[in-house]
């Protein structure tokens, strides 16, 4: 059975769910205070989790920043 991360909650309370919009301000630049992105998926890289976002963005969080992971099982 393959397990897949479908939701991630950080220690600051931020929650990211697969298929949903990332919270406001997740991706920002000096010219754009909020770039709207959708969470495409998560990848476990061992000591950190990578969050793949739309528009080619991704974020990585160390294990120390993770409060909770939700897994789904694909039979």
Order of alpha helices (4+ residues) and beta strands (2+ residues): beta-beta-beta-beta-beta-beta
